[in-house]
């Protein structure tokens, strides 16, 4: 999420639960989201799908 003119910007990266469970892959997923929003300090939160 990133504050921008007119509101907040969200980026979504759907990841299979089994891939997210692999700790060695998590930093790569977080880095990809940060590249998408062009902010290396962006907070990346996990949202579990129902």
C-alpha positions, 0 to 999 in steps of 0.5 A, spaced: 500 500 500 502 506 498 499 513 499 498 517 492 494 523 490 487 521 490 488 515 495 492 509 496 495 504 491 495 497 493 498 491 489 496 484 489 500 478 488 496 472 488 501 466 491 499 459 492 499 457 500 504 452 499 509 457 495 508 462 501 510 456 506 517 456 503 520 461 507 526 461 502 521 464 497 518 469 501 523 475 500 522 474 493 515 475 493 515 481 497 521 484 493 516 483 487 510 487 490 515 493 492 518 493 485 510 493 482 509 500 487 516 502 485 517 503 493 523 499 496 520 500 503 513 499 502 509 494 507 507 488 504 502 484 508 499 477 507 491 477 506 489 470 506 483 468 501 477 464 504 
